[in-house]
């Protein structure tokens, strides 16, 4: 399909990048469908208590895995775009650094577990389950080949790997269910998922580019990567904290059974979060072009993007709120049904996730990376503080309320900052449907 000509764009480049984005969206949708369907089956097979034990290690190690990646994936992609001739040095150095990070994460995971068991309410999840999932920090080091495919706009190979990986992962887990496998096998399956993806990325790199034997480590490149990637690493840790801390605190206060129920809520509520990422990735070139050529059009396009995010997320939230009781009765066994009313609250946090993704593009366009980092940190602090107060009183509903409040706080923090307050007001206009009514009146 030939796209219509858009003034100010290189048409061939536009076609290429939108096609690349389409592959990414396809991978996200395919992965979502497979993971959600298999997630239903696993939850019902294991029951709420064991489902909690399955999900706790993933939430616990998320912070350490984020730290182990050292922020290198995104920055390596940028460097490959600038210096494609340094491919072997960049990829070889980044791989070694990530492998070291993954190995160093394991004793830190052990230390974190020991601190939790001795100074907080001990989790019922065994240490070996957490360490098995923690091994993912090592295998995920090989995801660095993904940076090459992103930099060269060959996302279809990433797509093939992710779709094949998710299908194979689903088959493995279904076989485990059919054979009445114990929980430990499902823990190993989580680690196996990262092995599948690593092998897939390496396969396509070997096939399309060449052997890893050409990669080499350079100390000067390592210093350059680490000196520039640490803000990305810090941001990734904050995002993990922001997104996962509620699950750890539910386990801490309420036990693995309630975490098992709450995990189903989070899975269903967050399954839509790929949509804003896909949209802003597609429209970002148009927004940047408008910023360069016409400030009025730039602001208008930002407002339209905020409007679209609200309309989509609001529609999802309304529909989910009404169908959640019926959906839980159809999908899950009775021990999970109490999650339905929690989902009807948690899903509204998606509105602020959608708006946050859109305003995040504005912050990138204007170079306000510190503000972006600050609002993620602020959201994490609000989330932790409210969870401490709400979970003991209201259970997993308290965790959902804390998440909703934290996402709102993080997204609209820009209202309190003079140079970004205008964007906050624009988002409020979209949120309260002011711009929708204005467009209807103009008709």
RABELKA-V409989 format. One record per residue. N is the residue number from 0. SS is DSSP state (a for helix, b for strand, c for the rest). D_LAST is the distance of its C-alpha to the last C-alpha in Angstrom with 1 decimal. Layout:
[[N;SS;D_LAST] [N;SS;D_LAST]]
This chain:
[[0;c;31.2] [1;c;30.4] [2;c;27.5] [3;c;25.4] [4;c;26.7] [5;c;25.2] [6;c;26.3] [7;c;28.8] [8;c;30.0] [9;c;33.3] [10;a;32.0] [11;a;35.2] [12;a;35.1] [13;a;31.5] [14;a;32.4] [15;a;35.5] [16;a;33.9] [17;a;31.0] [18;a;33.7] [19;a;35.8] [20;a;33.0] [21;a;32.5] [22;a;36.2] [23;a;35.9] [24;a;33.1] [25;a;35.2] [26;a;38.1] [27;a;36.2] [28;a;34.9] [29;a;38.3] [30;a;40.1] [31;a;37.8] [32;a;38.4] [33;a;42.1] [34;a;42.6] [35;a;40.8] [36;a;42.6] [37;a;46.0] [38;a;45.2] [39;a;45.0] [40;a;48.3] [41;a;50.1] [42;a;49.0] [43;a;50.2] [44;a;53.4] [45;a;54.3] [46;a;53.3] [47;a;51.7] [48;a;54.8] [49;a;55.4] [50;a;51.7] [51;a;51.7] [52;a;54.8] [53;a;53.0] [54;a;49.9] [55;a;51.8] [56;a;53.4] [57;a;50.1] [58;a;48.6] [59;a;51.9] [60;a;52.4] [61;a;48.8] [62;a;49.6] [63;a;52.8] [64;a;51.3] [65;a;48.6] [66;a;51.3] [67;a;53.5] [68;c;50.8] [69;c;51.2] [70;c;47.6] [71;a;49.0] [72;a;46.6] [73;a;43.6] [74;a;45.8] [75;a;48.0] [76;a;44.9] [77;a;44.0] [78;a;47.7] [79;a;47.8] [80;a;44.8] [81;a;46.7] [82;c;50.2] [83;a;50.2] [84;a;53.9] [85;a;54.8] [86;a;53.5] [87;a;56.9] [88;a;57.6] [89;a;54.2] [90;a;54.1] [91;a;57.8] [92;a;57.7] [93;a;54.5] [94;a;56.1] [95;a;59.3] [96;a;57.5] [97;a;55.3] [98;a;58.4] [99;a;60.2] [100;a;57.2] [101;a;57.2] [102;a;60.9] [103;a;60.8] [104;a;58.1] [105;a;60.5] [106;a;62.9] [107;a;60.0] [108;a;58.6] [109;a;62.1] [110;a;62.3] [111;a;58.9] [112;a;60.0] [113;a;63.3] [114;a;61.7] [115;a;59.4] [116;a;62.3] [117;a;64.5] [118;a;62.2] [119;c;59.4] [120;c;59.2] [121;c;60.6] [122;c;58.4] [123;c;59.8] [124;c;58.7] [125;c;61.8] [126;a;62.1] [127;a;62.7] [128;a;59.3] [129;a;57.7] [130;a;59.9] [131;a;59.2] [132;a;55.4] [133;a;56.3] [134;c;57.9] [135;a;54.4] [136;a;54.4] [137;a;57.1] [138;a;55.6] [139;a;52.1] [140;a;53.8] [141;a;53.6] [142;a;49.8] [143;a;50.2] [144;a;50.2] [145;a;46.5] [146;a;46.0] [147;a;47.4] [148;a;45.1] [149;a;42.0] [150;a;43.3] [151;c;43.9] [152;c;40.6] [153;c;42.5] [154;a;40.7] [155;a;41.4] [156;a;44.9] [157;a;43.7] [158;a;41.6] [159;a;44.6] [160;a;46.7] [161;a;44.3] [162;a;43.7] [163;a;47.4] [164;a;48.3] [165;a;46.1] [166;a;47.4] [167;a;51.0] [168;a;50.4] [169;a;49.0] [170;a;52.0] [171;a;54.4] [172;a;53.0] [173;a;52.9] [174;a;56.5] [175;a;57.4] [176;a;55.9] [177;a;57.7] [178;c;61.0] [179;c;60.6] [180;c;60.8] [181;c;61.2] [182;a;58.7] [183;a;60.4] [184;a;59.5] [185;a;55.8] [186;a;56.3] [187;a;57.9] [188;a;55.0] [189;a;52.6] [190;a;54.8] [191;a;55.2] [192;a;51.4] [193;a;51.7] [194;a;54.8] [195;a;52.9] [196;a;50.1] [197;a;52.7] [198;a;54.7] [199;a;51.6] [200;a;50.5] [201;a;54.1] [202;a;54.5] [203;a;51.6] [204;a;52.8] [205;a;56.3] [206;a;55.0] [207;a;52.5] [208;c;54.1] [209;c;57.6] [210;c;60.0] [211;a;59.6] [212;a;63.1] [213;a;61.7] [214;c;59.9] [215;c;61.8] [216;c;61.7] [217;c;61.8] [218;a;62.5] [219;a;60.6] [220;a;57.5] [221;a;57.8] [222;a;57.9] [223;a;54.9] [224;a;52.9] [225;a;53.9] [226;a;53.4] [227;a;49.8] [228;a;48.7] [229;a;49.8] [230;a;46.4] [231;a;44.8] [232;a;47.6] [233;a;47.2] [234;a;43.4] [235;a;44.1] [236;a;46.6] [237;a;44.2] [238;a;41.5] [239;a;44.1] [240;a;45.2] [241;a;41.6] [242;a;40.9] [243;a;44.4] [244;a;46.1] [245;a;44.8] [246;a;46.6] [247;a;49.8] [248;a;49.7] [249;a;49.0] [250;a;52.2] [251;a;54.0] [252;a;53.3] [253;a;52.9] [254;c;54.7] [255;a;53.9] [256;a;53.0] [257;a;50.0] [258;a;49.0] [259;a;49.2] [260;a;46.6] [261;a;44.4] [262;a;44.5] [263;a;42.8] [264;a;40.0] [265;a;39.6] [266;a;39.7] [267;a;36.9] [268;a;34.7] [269;a;35.2] [270;c;34.9] [271;c;31.2] [272;c;31.8] [273;a;32.1] [274;a;28.4] [275;a;27.3] [276;a;30.4] [277;a;29.4] [278;a;25.9] [279;a;26.9] [280;a;29.8] [281;a;27.5] [282;a;25.0] [283;a;27.6] [284;a;28.7] [285;a;25.2] [286;a;25.0] [287;a;28.5] [288;a;27.8] [289;a;24.9] [290;a;27.2] [291;a;29.8] [292;a;27.8] [293;c;24.8] [294;a;24.7] [295;a;21.1] [296;a;20.0] [297;a;22.5] [298;a;21.0] [299;a;17.4] [300;a;18.9] [301;a;20.9] [302;a;17.9] [303;a;16.2] [304;a;19.6] [305;a;20.0] [306;a;16.7] [307;a;17.9] [308;a;21.3] [309;a;20.3] [310;a;18.3] [311;a;21.2] [312;a;24.0] [313;a;22.5] [314;a;22.3] [315;a;25.8] [316;a;27.1] [317;a;25.9] [318;a;27.2] [319;a;30.4] [320;a;31.0] [321;a;31.1] [322;a;33.0] [323;a;35.5] [324;a;38.3] [325;a;38.3] [326;a;38.0] [327;a;41.0] [328;a;43.0] [329;a;42.4] [330;a;42.9] [331;c;45.5] [332;c;48.8] [333;a;49.1] [334;a;50.3] [335;a;46.9] [336;c;44.8] [337;c;44.8] [338;a;42.4] [339;a;39.6] [340;a;38.6] [341;a;39.1] [342;a;36.7] [343;a;34.0] [344;a;34.4] [345;a;35.1] [346;c;32.0] [347;c;29.8] [348;a;31.4] [349;a;29.5] [350;a;26.4] [351;a;28.4] [352;a;30.0] [353;a;26.7] [354;a;25.6] [355;a;29.2] [356;a;29.2] [357;a;26.1] [358;a;27.4] [359;a;30.8] [360;a;29.5] [361;a;28.5] [362;a;32.1] [363;a;33.6] [364;a;31.7] [365;a;32.9] [366;c;36.4] [367;c;36.3] [368;a;38.4] [369;a;40.5] [370;a;37.5] [371;a;36.5] [372;a;40.1] [373;a;40.3] [374;a;37.3] [375;a;38.8] [376;a;42.1] [377;a;40.5] [378;a;38.9] [379;a;42.3] [380;a;44.1] [381;a;41.6] [382;a;41.9] [383;a;45.7] [384;a;46.0] [385;a;43.9] [386;a;45.5] [387;a;49.0] [388;a;47.9] [389;a;45.8] [390;a;47.4] [391;a;50.8] [392;a;49.1] [393;a;46.3] [394;c;47.4] [395;a;44.8] [396;a;42.1] [397;a;43.0] [398;a;42.6] [399;a;39.1] [400;a;38.2] [401;a;39.8] [402;a;37.9] [403;a;34.6] [404;a;35.6] [405;a;37.0] [406;a;34.0] [407;a;31.8] [408;a;34.4] [409;a;34.7] [410;a;31.0] [411;a;30.3] [412;a;33.7] [413;a;31.9] [414;a;30.6] [415;a;34.2] [416;c;34.8] [417;c;33.9] [418;c;33.0] [419;c;30.6] [420;a;29.3] [421;a;26.0] [422;a;25.3] [423;a;26.2] [424;a;23.7] [425;a;21.0] [426;a;22.1] [427;a;22.2] [428;a;18.6] [429;a;17.8] [430;a;20.6] [431;c;19.3] [432;c;15.7] [433;a;14.6] [434;a;12.6] [435;a;11.0] [436;a;9.9] [437;a;8.8] [438;a;6.5] [439;a;5.3] [440;a;5.3] [441;a;3.8] [442;c;0.0]]
